[in-house]
């Protein structure tokens, strides 16, 4: 995944903050793992290295997925939606944990209908976050 130039970046519609949402999807079972943000530098580095790099809005810096936890994402494919304003990364999640809560996916809550409606936790914690982030 080594583009010879960044001409392809012209088709990416970054928002007014210079960001684009990025969906990380498991390359093998298509499960949605997480959603993050990328700026042009993060997207270019991801394309050049084959390793997921995002933009941390809270820390205002590049976030190389797994730099603290070791749970990196190897990128197999990068896709751009029809409007050019969402990126989809098909990834292999190293260590099986994508979420900072120690779960395989950030989408571990499902809305249960009823009175009252409530969020049901569907995925177990695979590793205590305090053991991941020291």
C-alpha positions in Angstrom: 0.0 0.0 0.0 2.5 2.6 -1.1 1.0 5.3 -3.3 3.6 6.9 -5.5 2.2 10.4 -4.9 -0.6 12.0 -2.9 -2.7 12.9 -5.9 -5.4 10.5 -4.6 -5.8 12.8 -1.5 -7.6 15.4 -3.7 -10.7 13.2 -3.7 -10.9 13.2 0.1 -13.4 15.7 1.5 -12.0 16.8 4.9 -14.3 18.8 7.1 -13.7 22.4 8.1 -11.3 21.2 10.9 -9.3 19.2 8.3 -10.7 15.9 9.6 -12.5 12.9 8.1 -14.3 10.1 10.1 -12.6 6.8 9.7 -14.3 3.5 10.4 -12.1 0.5 11.3 -13.7 -2.8 10.2 -12.3 -6.3 10.8 -10.9 -7.5 7.4 -11.9 -11.1 8.2 -15.3 -11.0 9.7 -16.4 -7.4 8.7 -17.2 -6.5 12.3 -17.1 -2.7 13.0 -14.3 -2.2 15.6 -14.2 1.5 16.1 -14.7 5.0 14.6 -12.0 7.6 14.8 -10.8 10.7 13.0 -8.0 11.2 10.5 -6.3 14.3 9.2 -4.4 14.4 5.9 -1.1 13.4 7.7 -2.7 10.5 9.4 -4.3 9.2 6.2 -1.1 9.6 4.3 0.9 7.8 6.9 -1.6 5.0 7.1 -1.5 4.5 3.3 2.3 4.6 3.3 2.9 2.3 6.3 -0.1 -0.1 6.3 -0.6 0.7 10.0 -3.6 2.6 11.2 -2.9 6.2 12.3 -5.6 8.5 13.5 -5.9 12.1 14.8 -6.7 12.4 18.5 -9.1 15.3 18.9 -8.7 15.3 22.6 -4.9 15.3 22.6 -4.6 17.3 19.4 -2.0 15.0 17.9 -1.4 11.9 15.7 -2.5 8.7 17.4 -0.7 5.6 16.1 -3.2 2.9 17.1 -1.6 0.7 19.7 1.3 3.0 20.6 0.5 2.6 24.2 -1.6 -0.6 24.3 0.3 -2.7 21.7 -3.1 -3.3 20.0 -2.1 -2.1 16.6 -4.2 -2.3 13.4 -2.6 -3.6 10.2 -4.4 -2.1 7.3 -5.4 -4.4 4.4 -7.5 -1.9 2.5 -8.6 1.7 2.5 -11.9 2.7 1.0 -13.5 6.1 0.4 -17.3 6.5 0.4 -19.3 8.0 -2.5 -19.2 11.6 -1.2 -15.5 11.3 -0.3 -16.2 12.3 3.3 -15.8 9.0 5.2 -12.9 6.5 5.1 -13.2 2.8 5.7 -10.2 0.9 6.9 -10.2 -2.9 6.6 -7.9 -3.9 9.3 -6.4 -6.8 11.2 -6.7 -6.0 14.9 -3.6 -7.2 16.7 -4.3 -8.7 20.1 -8.1 -8.8 19.4 -8.8 -5.6 21.4 -9.8 -2.4 19.6 -11.5 -0.5 22.4 -9.8 1.3 25.2 -12.3 -0.5 27.5 -10.5 -3.8 26.8 -13.2 -5.1 24.5 -12.8 -6.3 20.9 -15.1 -3.5 19.6 -16.1 -0.1 20.7 -19.7 -1.0 19.8 -20.4 -3.3 22.7 -23.7 -1.8 23.8 -27.0 -2.7 22.1 -30.3 -0.8 22.8 -32.9 -3.1 24.4 -36.5 -2.1 23.8 -38.8 -2.0 26.7 -40.0 0.2 29.4 -37.6 1.8 30.0 -35.3 1.1 27.1 -31.8 0.4 28.2 -28.3 -0.4 26.9 -27.3 -4.0 27.2 -23.6 -4.8 27.2 -22.9 -7.5 24.6 -19.1 -8.0 24.6 -17.0 -9.0 27.6 -13.9 -7.2 28.7 -11.0 -9.3 27.4 -8.3 -7.4 29.3 -8.6 -4.9 32.2 -7.8 -1.5 30.8 -5.6 -0.7 33.9 -3.4 -3.6 32.7 -3.3 -2.2 29.1 -2.7 1.5 29.9 -0.1 1.9 32.6 
